[in-house]
């Protein structure tokens, strides 16, 4: 059966290929404690080891008991849109109109809606290299062309306004950024972000910014939302999610903050593509915004920060250099060139010999990523300590 050409423009998601290989190796005797093996340590997937806060699970049970599982509005429960707006007010001191918020079936659906809304064949979209691979795949699925801008350690792996201005062509339609970023955990400084948005606005383009890790920022200099920029209400689209900050990965719930004029068109797309986000997840997510839940979310943020402060110097000590310390998210972007120039092969070697699963850089860009590995410190200190010990044993 013939498939559409757009499928050929989308690369495999190599992160998941490595995850399958890790599970295959984990099932061998070498990883079976009952046979004297050591279990696989998974530092490859960006999923918090915390589950949803207890109040969310309780709210989900109550929702099921009351059979509140009917369709909601395509843009989401009004109460949830208002709760998200309230979180922006209390957490970020931002006045966001709930009418500009569209709840989605995860940040992935938010990105799909935004790219389908804005881009089409012949358009080009600028984005940093390295960056989360699915972002460029969403652009390709909209029949547009992602254009990757090489961003090295001196730039904190993030583009600047001058680079975007120089790369702009007649075909460029906008930029797709992420701050903090996956895989690097680095953010764009607020004043530089303002310059980027101004350049894009002058060029007649649109700025999309993935802020799903913003709630896991660790340094005040990078802890401001793009929505705080002057004129942001009409100049950009922010993508966010319950998955990372609120540890609700499998609940598949996210949201967009849009210019008001774009909301009806996005709602129309959502109605046709998936009708509405999960009603169960939406009712449960309301419990994220109680004082008790928010206090637990803040406690977890500090735990992730402590893990960063533990793992980065330990990696450096065994020759796995982290050129830029992450300021958010839960990733360390490791330059492994002291040990290898082929991080794909090296990652499989480490799975086989150290029984530690890391993610090779292949997924995340085109420029020099073969020397990098991504480590996720979304797991406990005991596992991180054990992983570094095993890596040191193998690397000598």
N, C-alpha and C positions, 0 to 999 in steps of 0.2 A: 504494500500500500504506500503510495507516495505521500511524503510529509512536506509541510510548508518550508520554504527556503529559510525562514527566520530561525528554524530549529538548528540549522547548520551554522548560524552565526553565534550560537551560544555554546560556550565551552562546558565541558563536564565540571561538576562541583567537586574539585579534587579533595577538599576537606573531608567530604563524606566518603570518598574512596579510601582515604587513609584511615578513617574511623572503622570502615569495614575490615581493613587489613589488621588493625589493632585488635578487633574482636576475634578475628581468626587466629591470630597468634596467642591471644589470651586463652583460647580453648585448648592449647597444646599442653603436654605434660610439664614443660619448662615454666609454665605460669600457674601450675596447679599446686597449691600449698600442701595438699594431701600426698603429693608425690615429691615433696621437697622443693617445689618450685616457688617462685615469688610472683604474686599477682601483678597484672598489668596496672600501671598508674596512668590514668587518663588526664593529660594536661593539654589535650588537643581541641576540645569542643568548648565553645563560648557559652556555657550554661551554668548559672550559679548553682552551688551545691545546696543552697537554701531553697526550700519550697515557698509557696505563697504564705503570707503571714496567716496565723491561725484564724483571724476574723474573716478572711476571704473564704476559707474552707467552710466555716460555719454559715456564712451567707449563701454559699452554693447549696449546702444541704437544706437550708430553709427555702431556697428558691425551688428546689426539686420537690420538697414536701408540699409546697403551695401550688405546684404545677404552673409556675410562672415561666413557661418555656416557649411562648408564642413568638412570632416575628415581632421585631421592634422596627422603628423607623430606620430607613437605610443609613441615616446619618448618626444613629445611635440613640440610646435612651436620653431624653432631655436631662434627667437627673444626673447622669454620668457626665454629660457635656458640661453641666454646671459645676460638678465636683472637680473636673479637670481644670476648669477656669479658676476655681477657688484655690487649687494647688499652685497654679502659676502665681496667684496673688500672695499666698502665704510663703511659698518657698522661694520665689524669684522676684517678688514685689512688682509683678506685671499685671496690667489690666487687660485681660484677653476676653473679648466678647464670646460667650458660649456659642453664639450663632456661627462663629468662624471655626468652630471645632467639629470635625467629622470623625466619629469613632469607626475604626476599620478592623478587619479580620487579621490583626497583626500589622507590624510595620511593613511587612512584605506587601500586603494588600494596599497599604498607604502609598508605597512607592510605585506599585503597579498603576494605581489610580492616577497619581500625579504624572507619571511618564506618558500614559495613554492620553491624558488630558492635554498635555503640552507639546508633545513631540510626534513627528511623523517622518516618513521617508524623505531623505535629503537633508534632514537636520543633523547637526553635530552638537554633542554635549560634552563640555570639558569636565574632567574629574581628576583627582590626584592619583598618582601611582607611587606607592601602593595604596590600595583601598579595598573595601569589601567587594568580592567578586560579583555578587548578585546585583549590586548597584549598576554595574555596566551591562549586566544581562537584562535588567529591566529596560534599560534604554534600547538595547538591541531588539527586545521583544516588541517594542513600540515602532520598530522598523527604522529607528534613528541610529546614529553612529556615535559610540563613545570614543572620545579622544583623551588619551591618558597623558598627563603632564608629570614628568619625572620630578619627584620631590625627595631630596636626600636629607641626611641628618642635619646639615646646617639650616634647613627650613623646617625642622621638626617633622619632616615627612608631610608637610602641608603646603599648598600653593599660596603664593602671595598675589597681590593685586597686579603688580607689574607683569608677572608671568601669565596671568589670565588675559590681560590686555594684549600682550604680545602674541598670544596664541589665537586670539579671536579672528575669525574669518567671516565672510559673507554668509557662510552656511551655519555658523554657530548660533544656537538658540538659547543656551543657558549653561549653568554650572550645577553640578551635583557634588556637594561637599559632605563631610561627616566630622563632627567635632563634639566629643572625643571620637577618635577613629578606631575602627577595627581594620587592620591588625596592630596598629602601633600604640594605641592608648594615648596619642597626643592630640592636642587641641589647637585651634587657631586663636591667636590672641585677639581680643575683642576689637582693638583699634584697627588691626589688619583686616578683620572680618568686615568692619565698616567700610574700609577702602574697597574691598572686593565687591561688596553689594553696590557701592556707588559706581564702580566700573561697569558692572553688569547692567545696572539701570541706565546709564548713559548709552550703552551699546544697544539698548532696547531688548535685553534678554531677561531671563528669570533665574533667580537663585533658589535652589532646593538645598536644604540642609538637614541631614540626618542627625538628630539629637537624642538618639535612644540611650546613649550612655551619659547624658548630661547630668542625670541624678547621681552618677557615680564619679563626680569630679572631686579631686583631692586638694586642689590648690586654688586659692581665691582668684588668682590672675586669670584662670580659665573657667571660672564657674558662673559665667553669665550666658544667658540664652540669646541667640540671634534676634529673638522677638523683642529684645530691649533696644535694638537699633532704631534710630530716628527713621520714620517712614516705613518700618518693617511691615506694618499692617497691609501695605499695598505692594511691597517689593519682593517678598519672599514667601516660601512655603516651608514650614517646619514639620518634620516627621518624627514621631515619638512612639513609645511602646511601653506596655506593662511588663514585658519579658525580662528586662535586665534590672532596672531600678527596683521593681516590685517582685522580681523573682517568679514571674508567671509565664515561663516560656511556652509550655504546652497549652495554655489557655487561648492562645492566638488572638490577642487583643492589642490594638494600637490606635493611633489617631493622627490626624493632620490638623495643623492650624493654617488656615488659608486666607488670602484676601477675600473679603465678603462676596465680591462679585463672582468668584469661582465656585462657591459652595453649591449652587443649584446644578451646575454641570457635573461636579464630582458626585453629588447625590444621585444624579441620573445614571452615571456609570455604575455606581455601587448597586443600585436597584437591579440593573441588568446583569451584572457580573456575579453577585453572590447574595442578593436580596438584603441581607443585613448581617452584622457580626453576630456571633453566638449570644443568644439572650441570656443563657446561664452565666457565661463569662462576664457579661456586662453587669448583671445584678450582683454577682460576687465582687466585681471590681469596685463597686461603691464602698465596700468595707476597707479599701486601701487608704481612704482619706480620713479615717478617724484619728484622733490624737494618739491613741495607743499604737495603731498600725504605723503611722508616720514615725513615731519614736523608734519602733523596731526597724523600719527601713533605714533610719539614720544610724542605728547601732550596726547594722550590716555594712553600711557604707564604710564605717570606720574599720570594720574587720577586713574588708577588701583592701583598704589603704595599708593596714598593718601587714597584710600578705605581700603587697608590693614592696614595702620597705624591707621585708625579709628576703624576698626571692631575688631582687635585682642585684644586690651586692654578692649574694651567694653564687649567682651565675657568673658574674664578673671574675670572681675568685678562681673559677675553674676554666677560664679562657673562653667563656661564652659571653661575648661583649654585648651590652645593650647600649647602643650609641646615644639614645635619647631616653631619659627616664620617663615612663608614662605618667601623665598627670590625671588620667581618668580611665574608665573601663576596667578590665581585668586581664590585660595582655602585656607581655613583654615581647618586643620585636628584636630577635637575637641575630646579631651578625656572627655567623658560625664560620667565617672564612679562615680563621686560624686552624680549623679542622677539616674543612671541605669547601669545594666550589660547587657542589651538587647537593643541595639540601634535600632534594627528593630522595635520592639514594641514601643519604645520611639519616634521614628520618626513619626509613625502614630498617637500617642497621641498628639504630638506637632501640627500636621496638623489639628487634630480635635479641639484642645483646644486653640491653639495660632494662628491658620491659617497661619503658617509658614512652608514652605516645605523645609526640609533638606534631605540629602541622608545618609541612614545608612551605616555602614562600611561593611556590608555583602559582597558586590560585590568585595571588593578590596584585599582580601587575605584570609588566613587560620589561622593566628596566632594573636589572641587577638583583631581582628577587630570588635567583637561584642560590644566593649566598645566605639567605635568611631563613630562620625558623620562627614560628609563632608559638609561644607558651601561654597557656591560659592559667592564671592563678585563681580561678573560680572554685578552688577546692581548699581543703584545710591545711594548716601549717604542718601537721604531721606528715601528710602525703607529699607536700612540697619539699620538706626536709629529706624524706626518704628518696624522692626523685633526684634531688641534687647529689645525694650520696651515691646513687647508682650511676649517674652520669659521670661523676668524678672517677668512679671505679673503671668505667669503660674508656674514658678519655685519657686516663693516666695523669 
